[in-house]
Structures are given as structure tokens and as C-alpha cells.
């Protein structure tokens, strides 16, 4: 009995041991520098002389906690603009009201924090540092309490707004999207069907049900959690099927064109080889774009053609049209900013590109970004099919 009790105590104490931080050194430095810049800017603006030379109030202490959220975990639902502005202003309003109408400071402080949390839940602007703001308005001393509701605007609302703007600028400048955007689940075809990768495995409805059962505030955005599940499934697939890379399944004898290849020649290549897409290369054989059969139609001056072949002939050689206005080479109609992968990329990485993003072809490049091959949707389907058969043979 004592042994089991001791083991239970040890297991309980393990809960106090911090888990390893998954953030990289670059991410930690980014968060620290962001907090430094944000707080310095906020402090500078709020101590700068205005109008009659009277300095505005300095930073309030809860802004330090807000900076941790806005710069260290900017994707958190608790760190979004409405959370910091709505949470801090709401908490300050409640705190000032409690301090004004409740004579007992401890009772006023506790009630202010409790009511602030309830209001933030109702307004969907939960922000942990706002609890400290509610206490500050009650226990901040005569200078704070005498300011009354003016304290809500200056410094609380002003501090919050400046720190939020600093977070928007800094996070986006360092390639960290802020505010965090909840991406819609609609596919590229804008229909009611879920994305192809969501039709098997964990569905959005499953995730919603689990979150409802969990019944606690989770400091992870819903779409981030969904993305983590998808990445975990991809890692599991990688483990089960082994190393199948893009180099294993790509087409190596690729029909490609140069930037200055004429439209007539490019269209002839598409028809001769019965393909729908051509990579466009520069003189160093680096991929600079892609041209598809649909790009020829989009570049035409007419809306409807009875015969597709006549359409392109007319587009290229229309005698009465303005020669300068008509495209003549593939570089004028190609799609730029083409997504590419390396030869060592595992094929599971292609699934969201082709299934969800709707890419029909993905180019494969070497270390110098020169064209190595191309992978079509049919190539990926065949590889997944063969991988599935191999798994079944091993199980048998």
C-alpha cells in the first residue's frame, strides 16, 4: 500500500517537471527581439511630451505579459488583436468600476478579476494579462484610482494599441503571419465537399467533437491543430511506407520550352506529346514558369471557339489584330512563381499540393534549381497504389 502511494506521489511530482521547448533558437531570439522592440516603442510613445508638455503615463506592467503572447506565441488565440484590445479595455473598465463602488480593496480586486474573466469569455477576447490589468486598476495606488475611467484610455487602451501595431509590423516583417488567419476549409473548386485530404482520417467534425469533450481553453488555433494532425498522419505514412522520394517516381525525359519559345511551337509540342503542361526554362535550365494548355485559351482575344485548334491558329496569326498587343512567346502567358520540390522530397509531401492545392504537375529541381523532372497526378496515384500493394504483401 505504501509502495503504491509513494509511486503515485512520484508520478504526481513529475507533473512539475517542465517539458522540453520545441521552439528553435531562431524562434526564441525572434520572440525576445520582438518583445524588446514592441515595449521600447510603446514606452517611447507613451512618455513623449504631447501638447502642453505633460508626459503621458509610462508603460503599465501587464504589457510585459502581453508582449510574451504577441511576440513569442503570435498564433495563439489569446494573442490576437481583438484579444489584447478587447480584453485589456474590458478588464480596465470593470476594474475601475469595482474600485469606485466597492470600499474593500481585496474584495474589489477579486471581483474585478472574476468579472473580467467572465466578460472576456462572453466577448471572445480572453487575454491572460488582462487579469493583471483588472487588479492594477484596483490596487495600483492613488495615482491610478484617482484617474478613474481616464485610465482605461490612457494608458491601457493606448499601450495595447501601440503594442498590437508593433506586433503586426514585426511579426509580418519576420515572416510570421499576424494576425493569425483562420483559413476556410473550402477546396479550390469552391464546393461543399471537404478537401481531399480531409475525406479520410480525422475530419473537422471529429476535431470539433474532441474539443467540446475536452471542455477547456486550448492555447492553439483550431486550424493549427488540424494542420498538426495532418502532419502527424504524413509522418506515420512515411514510417509505414519507407523512403519513396520524388526522384523515384518523376518523369526524367521532360518536354520543356524556353522563355522565348513561340506559342505556335509550344502548342505543337503539347499536341505531339499529348501533354497538358510545359515547364519554362531560362538559359541555365532553371525553371522560371509553367505554361499549360489552358493558358493559351486565357490569352486569346476571343471568348468562345468552336474548334480549339483553330482558336490558337487565329490567336497567333490573326492578320488584322494589333501585332504588339498579341502575345507571341510562352514567357508572356506562363504562370510564374511555380511550386517546386527537390529530388529527395518524400512523395507524401506532394499529397497536399496536388490534392488540396489542385496542382496537376509539380516540377522537381536539383540543388541549383535546374530542372530534374516532373511529377503528374497520375504519377503520384501510381506510386501510392504500388506502396499500398507493397504494404499488403509485407502484411501477408
C-alpha positions in Angstrom: 0.0 0.0 0.0 2.8 2.4 0.9 4.7 1.5 -2.2 1.7 2.3 -4.4 1.1 5.6 -2.6 4.7 6.5 -3.0 4.6 5.7 -6.7 1.5 7.9 -7.1 3.2 10.8 -5.3 6.3 10.5 -7.5 4.1 10.4 -10.6 2.2 13.5 -9.4 5.5 15.3 -8.7 6.6 14.6 -12.3 3.9 17.0 -13.4 6.0 19.8 -12.0 8.9 19.0 -14.4 8.8 21.3 -17.4 8.6 19.7 -20.8 11.3 20.5 -23.4 10.6 23.6 -25.5 10.1 22.7 -29.2 10.9 26.2 -30.4 14.2 26.6 -32.3 16.9 29.1 -31.3 15.9 31.4 -34.1 12.3 31.4 -32.9 13.4 32.2 -29.3 15.6 35.1 -30.5 12.8 36.3 -32.7 10.3 36.4 -29.8 12.8 38.1 -27.5 13.7 40.8 -30.0 10.1 41.4 -30.9 9.2 42.0 -27.2 12.1 44.4 -26.9 11.1 46.4 -30.0 7.4 46.4 -29.1 7.9 47.5 -25.5 10.5 50.2 -26.4 8.2 51.6 -29.0 5.2 51.6 -26.6 7.3 53.2 -23.8 8.7 55.9 -26.2 5.2 56.9 -27.5 3.6 56.9 -24.0 6.4 59.1 -22.5 6.7 61.5 -25.4 5.6 65.1 -24.5 2.2 65.9 -26.0 0.6 69.4 -26.4 1.3 71.3 -23.2 4.5 69.4 -22.5 3.0 67.0 -19.9 4.4 63.5 -20.4 1.9 60.7 -20.9 1.9 57.8 -18.4 4.6 55.2 -18.8 4.1 51.5 -19.6 1.9 49.5 -17.3 3.3 46.2 -16.1 0.8 43.9 -17.7 2.1 44.9 -21.1 5.1 42.7 -20.4 2.9 39.7 -20.2 1.0 40.8 -23.4 4.4 41.1 -25.2 5.1 37.4 -24.3 1.9 36.4 -26.1 2.1 38.7 -29.1 5.8 38.0 -29.9 6.5 34.6 -28.5 3.3 32.8 -29.4 1.6 35.1 -32.0 -0.5 32.3 -33.4 -2.2 31.7 -30.1 -5.9 32.6 -29.9 -5.1 34.5 -26.7 -2.7 36.8 -28.6 -4.9 38.1 -31.4 -5.6 41.8 -31.8 -9.2 41.6 -30.5 -7.9 39.6 -27.5 -5.4 42.3 -26.4 -7.6 45.3 -27.2 -10.9 43.9 -26.1 -9.5 42.0 -23.1 -7.4 44.8 -21.7 -10.0 47.6 -22.2 -12.8 45.4 -20.8 -10.8 44.4 -17.7 -9.8 48.1 -17.1 -13.5 49.2 -17.3 -14.6 46.5 -14.9 -11.6 47.2 -12.5 -12.3 51.0 -12.4 -16.0 50.3 -11.7 -15.2 47.9 -8.9 -12.7 50.2 -7.3 -15.2 53.1 -7.4 -18.2 51.3 -5.9 -16.6 48.7 -3.6 -14.8 50.1 -0.5 -12.9 46.9 0.4 -9.8 46.7 -1.8 -9.4 42.9 -1.6 -13.0 42.2 -2.4 -12.9 44.8 -5.2 -9.7 43.2 -6.7 -11.0 39.7 -6.6 -14.4 40.6 -8.0 -12.8 42.7 -10.7 -10.6 39.8 -11.9 -13.5 37.3 -11.8 -15.9 39.6 -13.7 -13.2 40.4 -16.2 -12.7 36.7 -17.0 -16.4 36.2 -17.4 -16.7 39.2 -19.7 -13.8 38.1 -21.8 -15.3 34.7 -22.2 -18.6 36.3 -23.3 -16.9 38.7 -25.7 -14.4 36.1 -27.1 -11.4 38.2 -26.1 -9.7 36.1 -23.5 -6.3 37.6 -22.7 -4.4 36.4 -19.6 -2.6 39.7 -18.9 -6.0 41.4 -18.7 -6.5 39.8 -15.3 -3.4 41.8 -14.1 -4.9 44.9 -15.5 -8.1 44.4 -13.5 -6.0 44.1 -10.4 -3.9 47.1 -11.3 -6.9 49.4 -11.6 -7.9 48.5 -8.0 -4.6 48.1 -6.3 -2.5 50.5 -8.3 -2.5 53.2 -5.7 -3.9 56.7 -5.6 -2.5 57.8 -8.9 -4.4 55.0 -10.7 -7.6 55.2 -8.7 -7.8 59.0 -9.0 -7.5 58.8 -12.8 -10.8 56.9 -12.9 -12.1 55.9 -16.3 -9.4 58.1 -17.9 -7.0 55.2 -17.0 -9.0 53.0 -19.4 -8.0 55.0 -22.4 -4.6 56.2 -21.2 -2.5 54.2 -20.7 -4.4 50.9 -21.0 -6.0 51.3 -24.5 -3.1 53.3 -25.8 -0.5 50.8 -24.6 -2.5 47.9 -26.0 -3.0 49.6 -29.4 0.7 50.5 -29.9 1.9 47.1 -28.8 -0.5 45.4 -31.1 0.6 47.6 -34.1 4.2 46.8 -33.2 3.4 43.1 -33.2 1.7 43.3 -36.6 4.7 45.0 -38.2 7.4 42.9 -36.5 5.8 39.5 -36.9 5.0 40.0 -40.6 8.4 41.5 -41.3 10.0 38.4 -39.8 7.7 36.1 -41.9 5.4 35.2 -39.1 1.8 35.8 -40.1 -0.1 38.1 -37.6 -3.0 38.4 -37.0 -3.4 34.6 -37.3 -5.8 33.9 -40.0 -8.3 31.0 -39.8 -8.2 29.5 -43.3 -11.6 28.3 -44.6 -11.9 24.6 -45.2 -13.4 25.1 -48.7 -11.4 23.4 -51.5 -10.1 25.0 -54.7 -13.3 24.2 -56.5 -15.4 26.3 -54.1 -17.9 23.5 -53.5 -19.4 22.0 -50.3 -17.1 18.9 -50.4 -14.3 18.8 -47.9 -10.7 18.9 -49.2 -9.5 15.6 -50.5 -7.1 15.1 -47.6 -9.9 15.6 -45.1 -12.2 12.9 -46.6 -10.3 10.1 -44.8 -8.7 10.1 -41.3 -9.5 12.9 -38.9 -12.5 15.1 -40.0 -13.2 18.6 -38.9 -16.3 17.3 -37.1 -14.1 14.8 -35.2 -11.9 17.6 -34.1 -14.8 19.8 -33.0 -16.3 16.9 -31.0 -13.0 16.2 -29.2 -12.5 19.9 -28.4 -16.0 20.0 -27.0 -15.3 17.0 -24.8 -12.0 18.5 -23.7 -14.0 21.5 -22.4 -11.0 23.7 -21.6 -9.4 26.6 -23.3 -6.8 25.3 -25.6 -4.0 27.7 -26.5 -3.7 26.5 -30.1 -5.8 27.8 -33.0 -8.2 25.3 -34.4 -6.7 25.3 -37.9 -3.2 24.9 -36.4 -4.4 21.9 -34.5 -5.9 20.4 -37.7 -2.6 21.0 -39.5 -0.7 19.2 -36.8 -3.0 16.2 -37.1 -2.4 16.2 -40.9 1.4 16.4 -40.4 1.3 13.6 -37.9 -0.6 11.4 -40.4 2.0 12.3 -43.1 4.8 11.2 -40.7 3.0 8.0 -39.9 2.7 7.3 -43.7 6.4 8.0 -44.1 7.2 5.5 -41.4 4.9 2.8 -42.8 5.9 3.0 -46.5 9.6 3.8 -46.2 11.6 6.1 -48.4 9.8 6.8 -51.6 11.2 10.1 -53.0 10.3 12.3 -55.9 13.4 11.0 -57.7 11.9 7.5 -57.7 8.6 8.4 -59.4 9.3 11.5 -61.5 9.5 11.6 -65.3 13.0 12.4 -66.3 12.7 12.9 -70.1 10.8 16.2 -69.7 9.5 18.2 -72.6 10.3 21.8 -71.8 10.4 25.1 -73.6 12.5 28.3 -73.3 11.1 31.7 -72.3 11.3 32.9 -75.9 9.7 29.8 -77.5 6.9 30.8 -79.8 3.3 30.0 -78.9 2.9 28.0 -82.1 5.9 25.8 -81.3 4.8 25.3 -77.7 1.3 24.3 -78.8 2.7 21.9 -81.3 4.8 20.2 -78.6 1.7 19.9 -76.3 -0.2 18.2 -79.1 2.6 16.0 -80.4 3.4 14.6 -76.9 -0.2 14.5 -75.7 0.6 16.5 -72.5 -1.0 19.5 -70.9 1.8 21.3 -69.2 5.3 22.5 -70.2 8.0 23.8 -67.8 9.5 27.1 -69.0 13.3 27.3 -68.5 15.9 30.1 -68.7 19.3 29.7 -70.4 20.7 28.0 -67.3 17.9 25.4 -67.4 16.3 26.8 -64.2 12.5 26.7 -64.0 11.0 30.2 -64.3 7.4 29.2 -65.0 4.9 26.7 -66.4 2.6 27.0 -69.4 -0.5 24.8 -69.7 -3.0 24.3 -72.5 -5.5 26.5 -70.6 -3.0 29.4 -70.7 -3.4 29.5 -74.4 -7.1 29.8 -74.1 -6.8 32.5 -71.4 -4.5 34.6 -73.6 -6.9 34.5 -76.6 -8.7 37.6 -77.7 -12.0 35.8 -78.3 -14.2 34.3 -75.7 -15.7 31.2 -77.5 -14.2 29.0 -80.2 -15.9 26.1 -81.9 -12.6 24.4 -82.7 -9.7 24.6 -80.2 -7.1 24.2 -82.9 -8.5 27.0 -85.0 -8.6 29.1 -81.8 -4.8 29.0 -81.3 -4.0 29.4 -85.0 -6.2 32.5 -85.1 -4.7 33.8 -81.9 -1.2 33.5 -83.2 -1.7 34.7 -86.8 -4.8 36.9 -86.8 -3.9 39.3 -89.7 -6.0 42.4 -88.7 -5.1 42.5 -85.0 -2.6 44.7 -83.3 0.7 42.8 -83.5 2.2 44.4 -80.4 -0.9 43.6 -78.3 -0.9 39.9 -79.0 1.3 37.5 -77.0 3.9 35.8 -79.2 6.1 33.7 -76.8 5.4 31.5 -73.9 7.1 33.9 -71.4 4.2 36.3 -72.0 1.5 33.8 -70.9 3.3 31.4 -68.5 2.4 31.0 -64.8 5.2 32.5 -62.6 6.1 31.5 -59.1 5.9 27.8 -59.7 5.9 25.4 -56.7 8.9 23.0 -56.9 10.3 20.2 -54.8 13.7 18.6 -54.6 14.6 15.1 -55.7 14.9 13.9 -52.1 11.4 15.1 -51.1 9.2 12.3 -49.9 6.1 11.7 -52.0 3.8 12.2 -49.1 4.7 15.9 -49.3 3.1 16.1 -52.7 -0.3 15.0 -51.4 -1.5 18.4 -50.1 0.0 20.2 -53.1 -1.9 18.1 -55.6 -5.0 17.1 -53.6 -5.8 20.3 -51.8 -4.0 23.0 -53.8 -5.1 21.5 -57.0 -1.7 21.3 -58.8 -1.8 19.0 -61.8 2.0 18.9 -62.1 4.9 19.6 -59.7 8.4 20.2 -61.1 11.4 18.6 -59.5 14.7 20.6 -59.3 18.2 19.9 -58.2 20.4 21.8 -55.7 21.0 24.6 -58.3 17.2 24.8 -59.1 17.7 23.3 -62.5 15.0 21.1 -63.9 15.4 17.4 -63.0 12.0 16.0 -63.7 8.2 16.5 -63.4 5.5 14.6 -61.5 1.9 14.5 -62.6 -1.1 13.5 -60.5 -1.2 10.1 -62.3 2.5 9.5 -61.3 1.5 10.1 -57.6 -1.5 7.9 -57.7 0.5 5.1 -59.2 3.2 5.4 -56.6 0.7 5.4 -53.7 -1.0 2.4 -55.3 2.3 0.5 -55.5 3.2 1.5 -52.0 -0.1 0.1 -50.7 0.4 -3.2 -52.5 3.9 -3.5 -51.1 2.4 -2.9 -47.6 -0.2 -5.6 -48.2 2.4 -8.1 -49.4 4.5 -7.5 -46.3 1.5 -8.0 -44.0 0.7 -11.3 -45.8 
